[in-house]
């Protein structure tokens, strides 16, 4: 990995950890940033890791010591795909690629109107659209509305329905995008159009895998490095 790409991955990992921390705070779970990783001592919300490595060559034993491994479901985001956690009882849940889109890149047009959730009702409507009946809409709690770095973006059709969206996390060097949903041909143009309006001077980062990675690359992202998510047991 080149120095410039490693710098981008560091920024993306830090940004992602800040989003994880915001989600945890909304659920009343405290996390702490350290030199090598962000970690939460209590179990984090569904789909969110207990720790995120912030740089390469993190000490795996020191990292694991900061999280709850006594109860089921511990997970670690291995941001540089360089940790070996199998000996501690973890296995790889999935692998993905960090992606980057430079600031100032042309933003596609979108037929959808966009807005940012500013109250409980609009957040709830967004969460139900994101969830699409899976039963996890309650994951997105009102505490996110008070977080200055979190922007829940909705794309609305002409009849006012939320049909696409994402979460944007603004940090010092980048804006991260996650939880993208909606038809791929409509979702990414909507999200990139909104991000261009909200954060015109910041590069966009995130991570994707499989078909979602292919779609992101088609919309101007480039892969900048691998990551893994490890989970305990199973």
C-alpha positions in Angstrom: 0.0 0.0 0.0 1.5 3.4 -1.0 1.9 6.1 1.6 -0.9 8.2 0.1 -3.3 5.3 0.1 -2.4 4.4 3.7 -3.1 8.0 4.7 -6.5 7.7 3.0 -7.2 4.4 4.7 -6.2 5.9 8.1 -8.7 8.8 7.5 -11.4 6.4 6.4 -10.9 4.1 9.4 -11.0 7.1 11.8 -14.1 8.4 10.1 -15.8 5.0 10.3 -14.9 4.7 14.0 -16.4 8.1 14.6 -19.7 6.9 13.0 -19.6 3.7 15.2 -19.0 5.9 18.2 -22.0 8.1 17.3 -24.2 5.1 16.9 -23.1 3.7 20.2 -23.7 7.0 22.0 -27.3 7.0 20.6 -27.7 3.6 22.3 -26.1 4.7 25.6 -22.9 2.8 25.0 -19.6 4.6 25.6 -16.5 4.0 23.4 -13.0 5.4 23.7 -10.4 6.4 21.2 -6.8 5.2 21.8 -3.6 5.4 19.8 -4.3 2.1 17.9 -8.0 1.7 18.0 -11.4 2.9 19.0 -13.2 0.4 21.3 -16.3 -0.1 23.5 -16.1 -2.1 26.7 -19.8 -3.0 26.4 -21.6 -4.8 23.5 -22.3 -2.4 20.7 -25.5 -2.2 18.7 -26.4 -4.8 16.0 -24.1 -4.6 12.9 -21.6 -2.4 14.7 -18.1 -3.6 15.8 -16.8 -3.5 19.3 -13.5 -2.1 18.1 -12.1 -0.4 15.0 -8.3 -0.5 14.3 -7.1 3.0 13.4 -3.7 2.2 12.0 -1.7 -0.8 10.7 0.1 -3.2 13.1 -2.2 -2.7 16.0 -1.5 -5.0 19.0 -4.3 -7.6 18.7 -4.1 -8.7 22.3 -4.3 -5.1 23.7 -7.2 -4.5 21.4 -9.2 -7.5 22.4 -8.5 -6.7 26.1 -10.6 -3.5 25.6 -13.8 -5.3 24.5 -16.3 -7.7 26.1 -15.4 -11.2 25.0 -17.3 -12.9 27.8 -20.7 -12.5 26.1 -21.5 -13.7 22.6 -21.1 -11.6 19.5 -17.8 -9.6 19.9 -16.5 -8.2 16.6 -13.5 -6.2 15.4 -13.1 -4.1 12.3 -9.6 -4.9 11.1 -9.1 -1.7 9.1 -5.8 -2.7 7.4 -6.6 -6.5 7.1 -3.4 -7.2 9.0 -4.6 -8.6 12.4 -4.5 -12.3 13.3 -7.3 -13.0 15.7 -8.0 -16.7 15.1 -5.9 -17.7 18.1 -8.2 -15.6 20.2 -11.3 -17.4 19.0 -12.3 -15.1 16.2 -13.0 -15.9 12.6 -13.4 -13.6 9.5 -17.0 -12.6 9.0 -16.4 -10.7 5.7 -13.8 -8.9 3.7 -14.3 -5.6 1.9 -12.5 -2.7 0.3 -12.1 0.8 1.5 -13.1 3.2 -1.3 -12.4 6.8 -2.0 -13.8 9.5 -4.3 -11.8 12.7 -4.6 -13.2 16.1 -3.6 -14.4 18.1 -6.6 -15.2 15.1 -8.7 -18.3 15.7 -10.9 -21.5 14.9 -9.1 -24.2 13.1 -11.0 -27.7 14.6 -11.4 -30.6 13.0 -9.6 -34.3 13.1 -10.2 -34.9 12.7 -6.4 -35.3 15.5 -4.0 -33.0 15.2 -1.0 -33.1 16.4 2.6 -31.4 15.7 5.9 -33.4 14.3 8.8 -33.9 17.0 11.4 -36.6 15.5 13.7 -37.8 12.2 15.1 -40.5 11.8 12.5 -38.2 12.2 9.4 -35.6 9.9 11.0 -38.2 7.3 11.7 -39.5 7.5 8.1 -35.9 7.1 6.8 -35.2 4.2 9.1 -38.3 2.3 7.9 -37.3 2.8 4.3 -33.7 1.7 5.0 -35.0 -1.3 6.9 -37.5 -2.4 4.3 -39.4 -4.6 6.7 -36.5 -6.5 8.2 -37.3 -5.4 11.8 -34.2 -3.3 12.5 -35.5 0.2 12.0 -35.2 0.9 15.8 -31.4 0.8 15.4 -31.5 4.5 14.4 -32.3 6.5 17.5 -33.1 10.1 18.1 -29.7 10.7 19.7 -28.2 10.7 16.2 -30.0 13.9 15.5 -27.9 15.8 18.1 -24.6 14.5 16.7 -22.9 17.4 14.8 -21.0 15.0 12.5 -24.0 12.8 11.5 -26.2 13.5 8.5 -29.1 11.1 7.6 -29.8 11.8 4.0 -33.2 10.9 2.4 -34.0 10.8 -1.3 -37.7 11.4 -2.0 -39.7 10.6 -5.1 -42.1 13.0 -6.7 -44.9 11.7 -4.4 -42.8 12.3 -1.3 -41.8 8.7 -0.5 -38.3 8.0 0.8 -36.9 5.6 -1.9 -33.1 6.0 -1.3 -30.7 7.4 1.2 -27.5 7.0 3.3 -25.7 8.2 6.4 -22.9 10.7 6.0 -20.3 11.2 8.7 -18.3 14.4 8.5 -14.8 14.3 10.0 -11.8 16.6 9.8 -10.3 15.2 6.5 -13.1 13.3 4.8 -16.8 12.6 4.7 -17.8 8.9 5.1 -20.8 7.4 3.6 -22.6 4.3 4.9 -26.0 2.6 5.0 -26.7 3.4 1.3 -30.0 2.0 0.2 -32.4 2.1 -2.7 -32.1 1.0 -6.4 -28.4 1.3 -7.3 -29.1 3.4 -10.4 -30.9 6.0 -8.2 -29.2 5.7 -4.8 -25.7 6.6 -5.6 -26.5 9.6 -7.9 -28.8 10.9 -5.1 -26.2 10.4 -2.4 -23.3 11.9 -4.4 -25.5 14.8 -5.4 -26.4 15.5 -1.8 -22.8 15.1 -0.6 -21.6 17.5 -3.2 -24.0 20.1 -1.9 -23.3 19.4 1.8 -19.5 18.9 1.6 -18.1 20.2 -1.7 -14.5 20.3 -0.4 -14.2 16.9 1.2 -13.3 13.6 -0.4 -15.8 10.8 0.1 -14.8 7.5 1.7 -16.5 4.3 2.8 -16.2 0.5 2.3 -18.0 -1.9 0.0 -17.9 -5.5 -1.1 -19.3 -7.7 -3.9 -21.9 -6.1 -6.2 -22.1 -3.0 -4.0 -18.4 -2.5 -4.6 -18.9 -2.8 -8.4 -21.6 -0.2 -8.3 -19.5 2.2 -6.2 -16.6 1.9 -8.6 -19.0 2.6 -11.5 -19.8 5.9 -9.7 -16.3 7.2 -9.5 -14.9 5.6 -6.4 -11.5 3.8 -6.4 -10.4 0.9 -4.1 -7.7 2.0 -1.7 -7.2 -1.0 0.6 -8.7 -4.1 2.1 -10.4 -4.5 5.5 -11.8 -7.5 7.4 -14.4 -7.8 10.1 -13.7 -10.6 12.6 -16.3 -12.1 14.9 -15.9 -14.3 17.9 -17.0 -17.9 18.0 -19.2 -19.7 15.4 
